Amino acid sequence: MKILVINCGSSSIKFKLFDMARDAQLASGLIERVGERHSRSVVNVNGHSHTSDEPIADYDQGVREILRSLTTIGDPPPLQSTDEVGGVGHRVVHGGETFCESAVVDAEVLAAIEKCCELAPLHNPANLAGLRAAAAALPGCPHVAVFDTAYFQTMPPAAYLYPVPHEWYVERRIRRYGFHGTSHRYVALRAAELLGKPTPNLITLHLGNGCSAACIRAGVAIDQSMGLTPLEGLMMGTRSGDIDPAIIFHLERSGVPLEEIRTTLEKRSGLLGLSGVSRDLRDVERAAEQGSVRARLALDVFAHRARKYIGAFLSELPQCDAIVLTGGIGENSVMMRRMILEGLTVLGVSLDPQRNDRRGPEPFCITRAQSRVSAWVIPTNEELLIARDTAELVQRGAGRGRRAETLAGTPHGA
Ligand code: ADP
């Protein structure tokens, strides 16, 4: 079965096509600047890259263009006909408390995703637009929604409730949800295979432009660093992560408009804000090596905050089988891995500098053989997991995935 995976952002569409019988990726690509005057489409088939600067007006045109490329580019192209697509998997950022696993999309599921738009106003509307465009282009094909939040619906109330008036949760759904769930789930499954332990205790760190940490006890996610939105938690490329909320009132009192504070915390903080150099860790590392004090500080704060979360999550586990690093930074930055893990010797992590001095597509262990807690680099593959969920639901013919038990609206803890 061939499965198309689609990930729609606010002005972009990423896609991958898989042949599930061979677990092989057949094609991938990206359309940027959808709806702008100069779009850019890149399609990769058989190791060859094809680019086009034709304007793409909207998601409908974008999806049609992707299907056209997949049936015409390459010799032979990855699809003879669009009828070969057995299912489409869609990344959806927010599933609220409604979805604890992936779901075949029907009118009810679409309505539930729409209801979650108020929780993720920047992401869910784009995901929905992509879903509708793909459903219009491939009407006979099952579409599956895979949620970033679903994996963390197993968090207990002690981890997901904020210590604020309980009505905020019951009436406004203000609670911690956690994001990057597909990535954390993928590396946790790979770690279970690598460790030969089906239900391991893990701390997983997804360190990319967005960064998050997850705590997994006996194979079940019990805590996560991101909250109501992906702004909470670790320091990121441009997002602040945890701050004292009183900073916002302090700035507002001194005349800074609320909207400016919001965009600063989302787009001009983190590595970019502290270093003044870039949101890209490679640039910050280079600047630090060349003597930039602010760049060095940005690296120190980044590592310090990651260590704090690892320490906190260790305290939630009976014992830790592995710390797993993934995402562009986790997979590639030898320096940042060292900065984070060298500070954890007291917790039983003994980094092996030679093992750490490595990159590559396969997972590898970066701690010494005698390390009480092992650490691993496991490259993530969110699209493959979305494709697997889609194929599984299509084969099962399932109407919908299991629904999460919801506490909102019940007198829980009242
Ligand atoms: P996204 O969250 O957008 O998917 P990625 O997972 O690709 O992002 O991660 C992007 C981050 O990974 C950037 O900060 C980038 O600097 C960092 N990164 C990628 N390659 C390297 C490298 N070789 N060394 C250090 N950092 C790297």
Boltz pocket constraint, residues with backbone or C-beta under 6 A from the ligand:
constraints:
  - pocket:
      binder: B
      contacts: [[A, 207], [A, 208], [A, 209], [A, 210], [A, 237], [A, 279], [A, 280], [A, 281], [A, 282], [A, 283], [A, 327], [A, 328], [A, 329], [A, 332], [A, 333], [A, 334]]
      max_distance: 6.0
